[in-house]
Amino acid sequence: MRVALALAALSVLAACKGDTLPSAQATQVSADQTAGISNQRRTAITSAVARVSPSVVTVQTEMVEAVPADFYEQFFGGRTGRRSSAGLGSGFIVREDGVIVTNAHVVSGATKISVALRDGTTYPAKLLGADETNDLAVIKIDAKNLPIATLGSSSNLLIGEWAIAIGSPYGFILANTEPSVTAGVVSGTGRNLAAESDGAGVYVDMIQTDAAINPGNSGGPLVNAMGEVIGVNSSIYSPSGGSVGLGFAIPINRARRVTEDLLAHGVIKRPWIGLKLGMTPPGTPGGPSKAAVITSVVPGSPAARAGIQANDLLVRSRDRAIHNPYDWEAERLELRVGDEVPLVVKRGGRDISVRVKVADLPDVNAPKVTVLKEIQLVTLTPAIRAERGIRRANGALIQSVSERVAEQLGIQNGDVILQINQVPIADAEAAAKALDYYSGRGGIVMYIERQGQVYTTEFVIQ
């Protein structure tokens, strides 16, 4: 049975011819409309839902794409047809003037976005910015005095505390814009997922919950018992595509930082210090690696200026212990450009403390068309896997790459592309499409297999 880490957005195909984010604010709960209900039925969950649900919205999208004409139309000189894809997700209002947070995959590629409020009122929405790496997007509707969600903190979550997922699963199928509620607990924090199964991706530093997250819940809030948003519902781990109690949400502290960047700049500033770390593949004897080995340091980078060297072990960043490279990926997502970050590295058995100033991710200095023409990709086959000793079943083999692009992107001949941002790569065509799509859209994080180990490299293609 195929097990996949699935994004929780819902998509249905149909044929056809600069302000900063405000600090946490309490949402005014309307007068009690159920005065006759016994107080014994009122719980922390019902109070939290009453506080947050007025700010939860349904996000509907439409994407129109060209499709080849069928055989008969081609024979008689017919034109290329069009196909419309309708999508559904959730979001929550963070500013009274209509600023809404949702998932990037909810609005990705949409030619039209609309937002339905709890009472069914629908507005056209525009995309203010998206961060594909963190799977977050900010959209806006033209409205005033809207109820806003209270933003809490994801830095002090308690394992076992209430977690409430609010959103619009199968919203237009249920023909109701009222958000649905599922409840569970915070099952884990700092979860790093790197599944080996087909269709699964790599996610770092996620909140795990057993509150059911179903298609259409993507982008909705995960809420604590105080009615504060602690995460943005994003994905599920499931053998069937439905919820089995393994849901994951993006921590709200990260979402707040990304939202502020998108509101201020329209793009996310990607923290970078110039380290490349080796990653032990999941499932190897002994489990994940117990140390983050610095495989290389980019010359002239902040890390190089701080005296960090290849083969150093990265031990700590700020207050976070770094036990494996996934811990560093999680920490990097919390950093801000301009921060001066204290790091501890181990060299020759000795701990060395350094301070590194975080820079913005440098651009690849070439037009994207030129870059893509300098990479040749081949889909993995059983024969190629056996010949080269490749562990992963699916991916795109880099058959050749120019020296210039190899240096700037941190890749080399023989690497296998496994994932680009949050998109698992099944074959060469998927890799080419993902590179083309993300070019010019901000930072790109690429996961590659090299000599049996998994590495990450990050870059921007303008």
C-alpha positions, 0 to 999 in steps of 0.5 A: 500500500502506498504511503504518502505525505500529502498536502491537505489542499483539495483540487478537482478538475473540470473540463471546459473550451507595507505594513507589518503583521500586528502582534497577537490580538484577542478577537471579540467573541460575539454575544452568547447566542446559546444561552439555554445550553448547560454550562456543563457542555461548555469546554475549553474547546468550544470557547477556543472555537468561538474565539477563532472561527469567525476569522477562518475563511474558505479559499477557492482557486481556479487555474486554467491551463492549455491542453493539447487538442485530441487526435481528431481535433489535431487531424482537422486542424483544431486548436489547443483546448483549455482545462480548468482546475478548481481548488479549495483550501482554508486560511485565517485573517490576521489584519482587519483590512483583509490580510489572510494567511494560507498555504502556498500550495493552496494558491500555487498557479491560480489564475483566480482566487476568491475568499468566502467568509463564515457568513458566505460573503465572497470576495475576490482576493489577490496574492501579495506574496508566497514562500514556496519553501515554507509553504506559506502565502499571504492574500488580501481581500478588499474589506474592513473591520474583519475579525482577526485571529489571535496569534500565539507562540509555538516556542513553548508548546506542551506535548499532550495539550489540546490542539484544534484544527479549523478549516473547510474540508471538502467545503464546496462539496458540503455546500457550507462555508461554516468551518469544520472543527476537529480536536486532538492533542499536540503529539510532537514538536520539531518533527523532521519528516524525510519519508522514503515512500513514493510521493513523500517529501521532506519537511522540517520542524513541524508540529505533529497533531492527531487532530484530523486534517483532511483535504481542504484544511490546508492553510487553516489554523491549528489552535490551542485551548486559549484560542490562540493560533499555534500553527498553520495546517499543512499536510498529513501522513497517510496510507489512503489520502485521508486522515489517520491521526498524523497531521502536521502544521507549520509553527506559527512563529515561523509563519509570523516571520514569513508573513511579515517579510511578504507584507514588507517586501513581497518576497521572503528574505532567505537566511544564508550563512554559506554552510553545506551539511551532509545528511545520512539517509533515513533507514540506514543502520543506526538511524539518523546521524548524530552530528551535522558534519559541515561538508563544505563552506562557501568561500567569502560567505559569512561562515567562512569569514567567521572561521568555520571550516569543512569537516567541523561538526555543527553542535549548537545554534543559539539555544538549539542543539544540532544533533543532525542536519535536519535540526539545522534546516529547522533552525535556519528557517527561524533566522532573519537576515541581519541577525548575528547568530552564535554558533558552536562548532567542534573541531579536533574534539574542542568546542569553538564559539563563533558569531555569524552574521546572517546574509540574504541568499545570493542570486545565481548570476545568470538568466534562468533560461541559460541556467536550465539549458546547462543542465541535462537530466535523465529519469532514474531507471532500475538499470541506472540505479543498479549501475550507480548504487543509487538508494532512492527509487525515483528522481532525476539524475544529473547527467551533465552540468556546466562548471559554472552552474555546478559551482553556483548551484552546488550540484555535480554530475551524478547527483540525483535530484530528489525534491525541489522545495516541497515538490518530490521529484519522480522523474526528469520531466518533473525536475525540469518543470519544478526548476522552471516554475520556481525560477524567479519566485525566490529561494530554492531548496534542492535535496539531492542524493550523492554517493548514498547520502542526502544533501541539501543545496539552496540558491535563487535563479532570477 
